[in-house]
Amino acid sequence: MKKISFLSTALILTIIISACNKNTEKPIEGKVKREVISFTPKVTGRVLALYVEEGQMVRPGDTLAMLDVPEVSAKMAQAKGVVKAASAQNQMANTGATPNQIKQLQAKNNALKEQYDFARKSFERADAMFKDSMMSAQQHDEIYAKLQGAKAQYDASVAELNEAMNGVRTETRAATQGQKEQATGVLQEVEIAYSERYIIATNYMQIETITLHEGELATAGYALFNGYIPTSTYFRFTIPESEIGKYERNQELTIEIPYNKKTVKGKIVTIKQLTRYADITSAYPDYKLEEAIYELKVKPLENEDLSGILMNATAVLQK
């Protein structure tokens, strides 16, 4: 009798232990995730104004912030001046001199011709006197120098008048056109940089964090706004190597969100191995040190709105 009683007690204990082990089987936990997006300025400037707040939904085209970029403003004024000067030079090269300018050049040419004729006649008289030994060599050289100066001025006037009447050379017109195009390109580059002082949303996004305040310096490439795309909800689970054989790509799963008791149908879209120092989604991982760890990325099957589910909330993979 005692032996039978002992066996009965042992059997009962075995059943209880087995039931306890079965009831304490750990669930596979994961996290609710969304695609992250950031907006960064392309130019460095001080935050002049913020037009959104944390938690706000923004649409493509919404202005998020404006920066103060004084260096670009100065370059804008400089580039406009260069374009204006280059355009004027190009226009002069293409249209040539005006009738009034030609009259002025003709009057200048006539005056210089008279001066040249007078200097030539003076030199002829002085040269004759020099040959008769009636003038010193110094005086002769001075009159000859005046003749050469008058001739140089007259030749330059003739060339200037001919260019005005016949038009500018093709090479000069091409050069001024190139200068104009180069200046216009610089202005367009500055205008693009100037427009970058506005930070514009390119996606639907819920602003999670704003990293700077008004008056602070935002450097180019620094993430000023971070947030999530509301329609990109997915679930992330980490699975040990010993369990990964139960899952495959495109497999449908049922996921429960404990905090709001919501159940979601999903499909595995990717299975990838994680590094040893990767983020483990389970609250109580039971992995062996030698085991590899894999990530399941599960996307919802239905097009239902899951934007109300809290980011990083716990998700449980139902067996």
C-alpha positions in Angstrom: 0.0 0.0 0.0 2.8 2.4 0.8 4.5 1.7 -2.5 1.3 2.4 -4.4 0.7 5.6 -2.5 4.3 6.7 -3.2 3.8 6.0 -7.0 0.5 7.9 -7.0 2.1 10.9 -5.3 5.0 10.9 -7.8 2.7 10.7 -10.8 0.6 13.6 -9.5 3.8 15.7 -9.0 5.0 14.9 -12.5 1.6 16.0 -13.9 1.7 19.2 -11.9 5.3 20.0 -13.0 4.5 19.3 -16.6 1.4 21.5 -16.4 3.4 24.3 -14.8 6.1 24.1 -17.5 3.4 24.2 -20.1 1.7 27.2 -18.6 5.0 29.1 -18.1 6.1 28.7 -21.7 7.4 32.1 -22.6 5.7 34.0 -25.5 7.6 35.5 -28.4 7.5 39.3 -27.8 8.3 42.0 -30.3 7.8 45.7 -30.8 5.6 48.0 -32.9 7.8 49.9 -35.4 7.4 52.5 -38.1 9.7 53.8 -40.8 11.8 56.7 -39.5 12.4 59.9 -41.5 14.5 63.0 -40.8 14.6 66.5 -42.3 17.9 68.2 -42.5 19.0 71.7 -43.8 21.3 71.8 -46.8 22.9 75.1 -45.7 24.2 76.2 -42.3 22.1 78.9 -40.6 20.5 80.1 -37.4 17.0 78.9 -36.7 14.9 82.0 -37.3 11.4 80.4 -37.0 9.8 77.0 -36.3 6.4 76.4 -37.8 5.6 73.0 -36.4 5.4 71.3 -33.0 6.3 67.8 -31.7 3.5 65.4 -32.3 2.1 67.4 -35.3 1.3 65.7 -38.6 2.9 67.3 -41.6 2.2 66.9 -45.4 4.5 67.2 -48.4 5.2 70.8 -49.1 4.6 72.1 -45.5 7.2 74.6 -44.3 8.8 73.2 -41.1 11.3 76.0 -40.4 13.2 79.0 -41.7 16.9 79.6 -41.3 18.7 82.9 -41.3 21.6 82.6 -43.8 23.3 86.1 -44.0 26.2 84.9 -46.1 23.9 83.7 -48.9 22.0 87.0 -48.8 25.2 88.9 -49.4 26.2 86.6 -52.2 22.8 87.1 -53.7 23.3 90.9 -54.0 26.8 90.4 -55.3 25.7 87.9 -58.0 22.8 90.2 -59.1 25.3 93.0 -59.6 27.6 90.8 -61.7 24.7 89.6 -63.9 23.6 93.2 -64.5 27.1 94.3 -65.5 27.7 91.3 -67.8 24.3 91.8 -69.4 25.0 95.4 -70.2 28.4 94.5 -71.7 26.8 91.8 -73.9 24.1 94.2 -75.0 26.6 96.8 -76.0 28.6 94.2 -77.9 25.5 93.0 -79.8 23.9 96.4 -80.6 27.0 98.4 -81.1 27.4 102.2 -80.6 24.4 104.5 -80.6 24.2 107.3 -83.2 25.0 109.9 -80.6 28.1 107.9 -79.6 29.2 107.8 -83.2 28.9 111.6 -83.5 31.0 112.0 -80.4 33.6 109.7 -81.8 33.6 111.5 -85.1 34.1 114.9 -83.4 36.9 113.4 -81.3 38.5 111.9 -84.5 38.4 115.3 -86.3 39.9 117.1 -83.4 42.8 114.6 -83.1 43.3 114.7 -86.9 43.8 118.5 -86.8 46.2 118.2 -83.9 48.1 115.5 -85.9 48.2 117.7 -89.0 49.5 120.7 -87.0 52.2 118.5 -85.3 53.2 117.2 -88.7 53.5 120.7 -90.3 55.4 121.9 -87.2 57.8 119.1 -87.5 58.4 119.7 -91.2 59.4 123.4 -90.5 61.5 122.3 -87.5 63.2 119.7 -89.6 64.1 122.2 -92.3 65.5 124.6 -89.6 67.5 121.8 -88.0 69.1 120.9 -91.4 70.1 124.6 -91.8 71.6 124.5 -88.3 69.0 127.0 -87.0 67.6 124.6 -84.3 69.3 122.5 -81.7 69.0 118.8 -81.7 67.1 118.9 -78.3 64.4 121.1 -79.8 64.2 119.0 -82.9 63.7 115.8 -80.8 60.9 117.4 -78.7 58.9 118.5 -81.8 59.3 115.0 -83.2 58.1 113.4 -80.0 55.0 115.6 -80.1 54.4 114.4 -83.7 54.6 110.8 -82.7 52.2 111.4 -79.7 49.7 113.1 -81.9 49.9 110.3 -84.5 49.3 107.6 -81.9 46.2 109.4 -80.5 44.8 109.9 -84.0 45.4 106.2 -85.0 43.6 105.1 -81.8 40.7 107.4 -82.5 40.4 106.0 -86.1 40.3 102.4 -84.8 37.7 103.3 -82.2 35.5 105.0 -84.8 35.8 102.1 -87.2 34.8 99.6 -84.5 31.8 101.7 -83.5 30.6 102.1 -87.1 31.4 98.5 -88.3 30.3 96.7 -85.1 32.1 94.7 -82.5 34.2 91.7 -83.5 32.6 88.3 -83.4 35.1 87.1 -80.8 34.2 90.0 -78.5 30.5 89.3 -78.7 31.1 85.6 -77.9 33.2 86.6 -74.9 30.6 88.9 -73.5 27.9 86.3 -74.1 30.0 83.7 -72.2 30.5 86.2 -69.3 26.8 86.8 -69.1 26.0 83.1 -69.0 28.6 82.4 -66.4 27.2 85.2 -64.2 23.7 83.9 -64.7 24.8 80.5 -63.6 26.3 81.8 -60.4 23.1 83.7 -59.6 21.0 80.6 -60.1 23.3 78.7 -57.8 23.0 81.4 -55.1 19.2 81.5 -55.6 19.0 77.7 -55.0 21.1 78.1 -51.8 18.9 81.0 -50.7 15.7 78.9 -51.2 17.3 76.2 -49.0 16.8 78.4 -46.0 13.3 77.0 -45.9 13.0 73.4 -44.6 10.2 71.8 -46.5 8.5 68.5 -45.7 8.7 65.9 -48.5 6.6 63.1 -46.9 3.6 62.6 -44.6 5.2 62.4 -41.2 4.4 62.7 -37.5 7.0 65.0 -35.9 8.5 63.1 -32.9 11.4 65.3 -32.0 12.7 68.8 -32.8 16.3 68.9 -32.0 16.9 72.7 -31.9 15.1 75.8 -30.8 14.8 79.3 -32.3 18.1 81.1 -32.2 20.3 78.0 -32.3 22.7 77.2 -35.1 21.7 74.4 -37.5 24.6 73.0 -39.5 24.2 71.5 -42.9 23.2 67.8 -42.7 22.2 68.0 -39.1 18.7 66.3 -38.5 16.5 69.2 -37.3 13.3 67.2 -37.4 12.8 63.4 -36.7 9.5 61.5 -37.0 7.6 58.5 -38.3 5.6 57.8 -41.4 2.2 56.9 -39.9 1.2 54.4 -42.6 4.4 52.4 -42.3 3.6 50.4 -39.2 5.3 47.0 -39.0 6.3 44.5 -36.2 9.7 43.4 -35.3 10.5 40.1 -33.5 13.9 38.5 -32.6 14.0 34.8 -32.8 16.9 32.4 -31.7 18.4 30.0 -34.1 16.8 27.0 -32.4 13.3 28.5 -33.2 13.9 30.1 -36.6 13.0 26.9 -38.5 9.4 27.5 -37.7 9.2 30.6 -39.8 9.6 31.4 -43.5 9.1 34.4 -45.7 5.5 35.2 -46.7 4.2 33.2 -43.8 1.0 34.6 -42.2 1.0 35.2 -38.5 -1.4 36.6 -35.8 -0.1 39.3 -33.6 -1.6 40.7 -30.4 -1.0 44.2 -28.9 -1.4 43.6 -25.1 -2.0 47.2 -24.0 -5.1 47.7 -26.2 -6.0 44.0 -26.8 -5.9 44.5 -30.5 -5.3 41.6 -32.8 -3.6 42.1 -36.2 -2.9 39.6 -39.1 0.5 40.0 -40.6 2.9 38.5 -43.1 6.7 37.9 -42.7 8.4 40.1 -45.3 12.1 39.6 -44.3 14.1 37.3 -42.2 17.7 38.4 -41.5 20.5 37.5 -39.1 21.3 40.1 -36.5 24.7 41.0 -35.0 25.7 39.9 -31.5 25.0 43.4 -30.1 21.7 43.9 -31.9 18.6 45.2 -30.1 16.6 42.2 -28.6 12.9 42.8 -28.6 11.9 40.2 -26.1 11.7 41.3 -22.4 13.2 38.0 -21.3 15.3 36.5 -24.0 16.3 32.9 -23.5 19.1 32.4 -26.0 22.2 30.3 -25.8 25.4 32.2 -26.3 26.4 30.2 -29.4 23.1 30.7 -31.1 22.6 33.1 -34.0 19.8 35.6 -33.6 17.4 36.5 -36.4 14.9 39.3 -37.0 11.4 38.8 -38.3 9.9 41.8 -40.0 6.1 41.4 -40.2 3.8 43.8 -42.1 0.0 43.9 -41.5 -2.1 42.1 -44.1 -5.1 44.5 -44.0 -5.0 48.1 -45.0 -6.5 49.1 -41.7 -5.3 52.3 -39.9 -2.7 51.3 -37.4 -1.3 54.8 -36.9 -3.0 55.0 -33.5 -0.8 52.2 -32.1 2.0 53.5 -29.9 5.5 53.3 -31.2 7.6 50.6 -29.5 4.6 49.1 -27.8 4.9 45.4 -27.0 3.6 43.0 -29.6 3.1 39.2 -28.9 3.3 36.6 -31.6 0.5 34.1 -31.1 1.3 30.4 -31.4 
